[in-house]
Amino acid sequence: MRISYSSLETYRNCPLKYRYKEIDKLKEPKSKEAVFGTLVHSTMKFIYDPALIPPTIEQALDHFSRGWNSEIWENELEERAAFSQGIEMIQKYYRSNDPREATIVALESNFSLEISDPLHPRETHTIRGIIDRIDKTEDGYEIIDYKTSKKMPSQDFVDNNLQLSIYLKAFLTRYPKEVENIANITVSLYFLKHGVKLSSTRTLEDLQEVDNLFLEVIGLIEAGEFDAHVSPLCDWCGFQKVCPMWKHKFKEERKIDSTEINRAIEDYIATKRELTLQKLRVMKLQETIMNYMDQEDVERVFGGDGIVERAKRISYKYDPEKIRSFLEPMEKWESVLKLDPTALKRTLASFPKDMQKEIDSASKIIDKESTSLKVKKGGMSTEEDGGLE
């Protein structure tokens, strides 16, 4: 399988989006954020492209301006804000960096990494991607990836960033002798909006985790697991119109007469809210009556319309050893044994991870599937007691 860091992240965020994009090959319109980021990256490459004299800040700003696309913006105010932000990023970068001082090894360098599953060594997979920039430093090298995001994360995010680990692994594949100098190879994320570069290093043990994570995701993809994950990222997804979690939102575009279903939805939400309030009221009334029964030492109370009686429910279970002593002599013990999931989980936890995965893959089956309805509105969440099975 061929996979990239971006497609891996797509799967981790929403497996269904991965299927739409990578397997079904549905076209997703490029978001304005993606178009903006591409132009900024193009400008950064222009700044460091091989030339006798690096471009001036005026030339870099001109490159950015000429590549600007007004058509992707919804309104003039939003476009002006984005354009100003891009100009500010470039100006801020020039104030902190002199392009003449960098020793560039590569710009927008393509790579392909081969990985294999220890359980299936003949089956290989390819990780592909592009490294924004590689510099030569006094002691070693620096791998840099530009970010145009509005938020700047913590140092911990950079120390554990999977993308940087992939880039370093690709670099060492290209320059294998540098493995001995890994402590002097820096990986960095440059946050252009903030004008801040956060850097880190990796160990060979850290890089091994790259293979493990990719193989885990590849296994899920090959198993056909493509559930939809609802998250704040859905707001930027181009597949909402076909996604089962969102497409009802676009019912008007499909020109379906939805008067009856809209009424049913509103009635359902109102009824669920009313039932929830009634349940809470019943619970409070029960508590009051039970406290009174305890106080008066009675088990029944009488009202004008009926009687309320306290009923005790007791459930039993067998003592395994005692029941075994009865059944084993009759050769009936084996027929009543049940697989204990908790005990099995504890036993499997003592096995190597590879063996755990193999047992899971071969033994796991669906026991029961149920469907319930949940309502979220006005901060109140209710869920059906039962569902469809």
TORTIZA-120677 format. One record per residue: y, z, x of N, C-alpha, C in turn. Coordinates in steps of 0.1 Angstrom, whole numbers, plus 5000, padded with zeros to 4 digits. Example, Ala and Ser with C-alpha at 12.3 -4.5 7.8 and 13.67 -1.06 7.14 Angstrom:
494350785132495550785123496750785132 497850715128498950715137500050795129 
//
This chain:
498850005008500050005000501250005009 502349935004503649935011504550015003 505250115010506150205003507250245012 508450275006509550315014509950455010 510950505018511350645014512050645001 512850544998513550534985512550524973 511450444975510550444964509750564963 509450634974508850764974509650864966 510950864969511850954962511950924947 511850794944511850744930510650804923 509550804929508350854923508451004921 508951074931508951224930509951264920 511051184917511951214907511551174893 510851064892510351014879509250914882 507950944880506850854882506950724873 507450744861507550634852508650534857 509750584862510750484868510150404879 509350474888508650404899507750294893 507050324882506150214876507050094871 508150124864508950024859509549934871 509950004881510649934892509649864902 508649934906507849884917506549814912 506049844901504749784896505049684885 505849724875506149624864507249524868 507949564879509049474885510149444874 510449544866511549534857512849534865 513849454861515149444867515949564863 516549634873517449744870518849704875 519849704866521149674870521649774881 522249724891522749814902523849894897 523850024899524850114895526050094904 527250134898528450124906528450214919 527750324918527550414930526850344941 525750264937524950194947525750084953 526550004945527349894950528449954959 529050064956530050124964529450164977 528250234977527650274989527250164998 526750054992526449935000527649875008 528749875001529949825008530449915019 530350045017530750145027529850125039 528550115037527550095048527849965056 528249865048528549735054529749745064 530749825059531949855067531649925080 530750025079530350105091529550015101 528749925096528149835105529149745111 530149695104531149605109531949685120 532149815119532849885129532149885142 530849895142530049905154529249775158 529449665151528849545155529249505169 528249455177528549415191529749325192 530749375200531949295202532649345215 533349265221534049315234535049425230 535749405219536749505215536349545201 536049675198535749725184536849695175 536649675162537749645153538649765151 539849735149540849845146540649895132 541350005129541150065116541749965105 542749895108543249795099542249685096 541549645106540449535104539349595096 538949725098537849785091538249795076 539549835073540049845060540049715053 540449605061540449475055539049425051 538049465060536649425057536249495044 536549615042536249695030536949625018 538149595019538949535008538449405003 538049315013537549185010536249185003 535449295005534149304999534149374986 535349424981535449494969535149414957 534349474947533949404935534549474923 535549414916536149484905535349484892 534349384892533649364879532749484875 532349564885531349664882531949794875 533349804876534049924871534349914856 534250024849534450024835535950024831 536750084839538150084836538950084849 540250054848541150044860541350174867 541450284859541650414865540450454874 539250434869538050464876537950374889 538250244888538250154899539250204910 540450234906541450274916541050404923 540450494916539950624922538850594933 537950504929536850464938537350394950 538250294948538750224959539550314969 540350404964541050494972540150584980 539050624974538050714980537450634992 537050504990536550435001537550415013 538750385010539850375020539950505028 539950615020540050755027538850785036 537650745032536450765040536650695054 537050575053537250495066538350555075 539450585068540550645076540150785082 539450865075538950995080537950975091 537150865090536150845101536850805114 537850715113538650675125539350795131 539850885123540551005128539651095137 538351095133537451185141536551105151 536550975150535550905159536350785165 535950755178536450645185535250545187 535250435180534050345181533750295196 534750305204534550255218533750355226 533650475222532850585229531350585226 530950525216529550525212528750425220 527550465224526550375230525550335220 525750225214524850185203523550125208 522450165203521150115206520750015195 520950045182520549965171521449995159 521649895150522349905138521549845127 521349915116520549875104519249815109 518549895116517249855122516049875113 515349755110514249765101513049825109 512149895101510949945107509749945097 508549945103507349955095506450055102 505950155095505050265100503750255094 502650255102501350255096500750395096 500250435084499650565082498250545076 497350645079496050635073495550765068 494750765058494150895052492950935061 492951055066491851105074490451085067 490551095053489251085046488850935044 489850845046489550705045490250635057 489850655069490550605081490750445081 489850375074489950225074491050175065 491450265056492550225046493850275051 494750175054496050205060497150175050 498250245051499450215043500650195052 501650125047502850095054504050165048 504850235057506150295053507150205059 508050155050509150065056510450115053 511450075060512850125058513850065068 515050115067516150065076516850195081 517050195094517850305100519250255102 520250335097521650295098522050275112 521750365121522350365134521550445144 521350395156520750475167521650465179 522050585185522850595196522150655208 522550615220522050675232523050785236 522450905239523351015243523051055257 523751155262523551195276522151235279 521551315270520151365272519051295265 519451215255518351145247518951045238 518751065225519150975215519651045202 520350975194520751035181520550925170 519850965160519650885148520550925137 521350835132522450865122522250795109 522350865098522250795085523550835078 524250735072525550765065525250795051 526050885046525950925032527350915025 527450865013528650855006528750944994 527751034993527751124981528951214981 529251264969530351354967530151494972 528851534971528551674975527951674989 528351774997527751795010526751915010 525451885013524451995012524552095023 523652185024523652295034522952235046 523052315057522352285070520752285067 520352375059518952375056518352245050 519252185042518852055036518551945047 519451945057519351855068518051895077 517852025079516752065087515452025081 515352005068514151975061514151835055 515151755058515251625052514151525056 513451485046512351395048512751255054 513851205049514351075054514551075069 515151175074515451185088514151195096 513151265091511851285097511151145098 511251065088510650935088511350845098 512650855099513450775109513050815123 512850935126512450985139511050935142 510150945133508750895134508750745138 509650675131509750525133510250505147 511250575151511850565164510850585175 510050695173509050725184507850625184 507650555173506650445173507250325181 508550305180509150195188509250235203 509550365205509750405219508850525222 507450505223506450605224506650705235 507250665247507450755258508450865255 509350845245510350945241509751065234 508451055231507751175225507951295234 507851275247508051385257509451445257 510351365251511751415251512251445237 511351475228511651485214512651595212 512751695220513651805218515151765220 515351645227516651595229516951475221 516251455210516551355200517051415188 518251385185518951445173518951355161 518751415150518751335137519951395129 520751305124522051345117522251275104 522951345095523451285083524951295084 525651185083527151185083527651165069 528351265064528851265051530351215051 530451085048531751025050532851075042 532551115030533651165021534251295027 533451375033533951505039534251485054 533851375060534151365074533351455083 532151495078531351595085529951535088 529551565101528151525105527351655107 526151655100525251765101524051715109 523651785119522551745128521451845129 520251795133519051875134518151815144 517051875147515951825155514651845148 513551785153512251795147511151815158 510051875154508851885163507851785158 506851765167505751675163504951735151 504951865149504251925137505051885125 506351885126507251845114506951705110 506751615120506551475117505151455110 504151545113502851525106502951545091 503951625087504151645073504551525065 505151425073505551295067504351225061 503351215070502051145066501451215054 501351355054500751425043501451405030 502751405030503551385018503351245012 503451145021503251005016501850985011 500851035018499451015013499251085000 499851204998499751274985500351184973 501551134976502251054965501450924963 500950854974500150734973498950764964 498250874966497150914959497450914944 498550974940498950984926499250854920 499950764928500250624924498950554921 498050554930496750484929495950544917 496150664914495450724903496050694889 497150624890497850574878498650684870 499150784878499850894871501350854871 501850814859503250774858503950834846 503950974845504651044835506151034837 506851044826508351044826508751184829 509751194838510351324841511851324836 512151404827513551414822514351504831 515451454837516251534845517751484845 518651554851520051504852520151364858 519151324866519151184872519051074861 518551114850518451014839519750944835 520851024837522150964834522450844842 521850824854522150714862520950614863 520050624854518850544854519150414845 518750304850518950174843517750134834 516750224832515650194824515650274811 516750334808516750424796516350344783 516750224782516450144770515050114767 514150134778512750114776511950234778 512550344783511850474785511650544772 510350584770510050654757510850784755 511450844766512250964765513650934760 514050804761515550774759515750664750 514850574748515150444741515550464726 515250574720515750604706517250614706 517850654718519250664719519950534717 519250424719519750284718519250214706 518950284695518350224684519350134677 520650154678521550074671521549934678 521349924691521349804698520149714693 519049784689517849714684517949674670 519049714663519349674649518249714640 517749834641516749884632517449974622 517049964609517650044599517050184601 517950284605517450414609517950524601 518450494589519050594580518050704577 516850664573515850754568515450844580 515150784592514650864603515750954608 517050914607518151004611518251124602 518051104589518051214580516951304582 515751244585514551334588514751414601 515351354611515651424623516551544621 517651514614518651624611518051734603 517251694592516651794584515651874592 514851814601513851884609514551984618 515651944625516352034634516952154626 517552124614518052234606516952324601 515852274597514752354592514152444603 513952384615513452454626514352574630 515652544629516652654632516552764622 516352724609516252824598514952904600 513852834603512652904605512653004617 513352964627513453054639514253184635 515353164628516153274623515253364614 514453304605513653384596512553454604 512053394614511053464622511653584629 512853574634513553684641513753794631 514153754619514453854608513153934604 512053854603510753914600510354014611 510553974623510154064634510954194634 512254184631513054304630512654394619 512354334607511854404595510554474598 509654404605508354464609508554584618 509454574627509654684636510254804629 511154784619511654894611510554964603 509754884597508654934588507655014597 507254954608506255024617506755154622 508055154625508655284630508655384619 508855344607508855434595507355484593 506355404594505055444593504655544603 505055524616504755614626505455754623 506655744619507455864616506755944605 506255884594505755944582504155964583 503655904594502155914596501455854584 501855734580501155664569500755524574 499755464567499355334570499655234559 500255284548500655184537501955234532 502855134528504055174521504155084509 504855134499504855064486506355024483 506454894478507654844474507654794459 508754754454508754714440507854594437 507654504447506954384445505654374452 505154484459503954484465503754594475 502654584483502254684493502254624507 502754704516502654664530501654754537 500654694543499554784549499454744564 499254844572499054814587497654784589 497354664595495954624598495854614613 494754674618494454674632493454564635 493754484645492754384650492254414663 490954414664490254444677489354334681 489554284694488654184699487754244710 486554194711485654244721485154144731 484754194742484054104752482854174757 481854104763480654164768480854214782 480154314786480054354800479054264806 479454184816478554084821477254134827 477354254834476154304840475154354830 475754424819474854484809474254374801 474954264797474354154789473354084798 473654074811472754004819471354074820 471454214820470254294821469354264808 469954234797469254204785468654054785 469553964790469153824788468353764799 468553814812467853754823466353764822 465853884818464353884816463753784806 464653754797464153654787464553504791 465053494803465353364809466453294800 467353374795468453314787469753324794 469853394805471053424812471753294816 471053194821471653074826472252994815 471753004803472352924792473652974787 474053104790475253154785476353164796 475953124808476953134819478053034816 479353074819480452984818481152974831 481752854833482552834846483852904845 484052994854485353074854486353004862 487452944856488452864863489152954874 489453074871490153164880489253184893 487953214891487153234902486953104910 486852994903486652864910487852834918 489052864913490352844920490352924933 489953044932489953134944488953084954 487853034950486852984959487352854966 487952764958488452634964489552664974 490352764971491452794980491052824994 489752864996489252895009488752775017 488652665010488252535016489352465023 489052375033490152295039490852205028 492052175030492852105020492251965017 491751895027491051765024489951785015 489151885017487951905008488451944994 489552024993490052064980490451934972 491151844979491551724972490351644967 489351634976488151554973487451614960 487351754960486651814949487451794936 488851814937489751794926489551654920 489551554929489551414925488151384917 487051444922485751414917485451494904 486051614903485551704893486551724881 487851704883488751734873488651644861 488651694849488651614837489651674827 490151594818490951654807490151734798 490551864796489851944786490451934772 491751934771492351924757493751874759 494151794750495551744750496151784737 497351834737498051864724499451814725 500051794713501451744712502151834703 503351884708504151964700505651914699 506451964691507851924690508752034694 509752004702510652104706512052064702 512852154698514252124694515252194704 516152124709517252194717518552154711 519252244706520552224701521352344700 522552344704523452464703522952584711 522152554722521652664730520452734725 519952684713518752744707517552654709 516452704713515252624716514052674707 513452584699512352624691511152534694 509952584692508752494695507752524684 507052424680505952434670504952534675 504352614666503252704669502052624672 501852524664500652434667501052294670 500152204671500452064674499351974670 499451854675498351754672497451754684 496151764682495151764693494251644692 
//
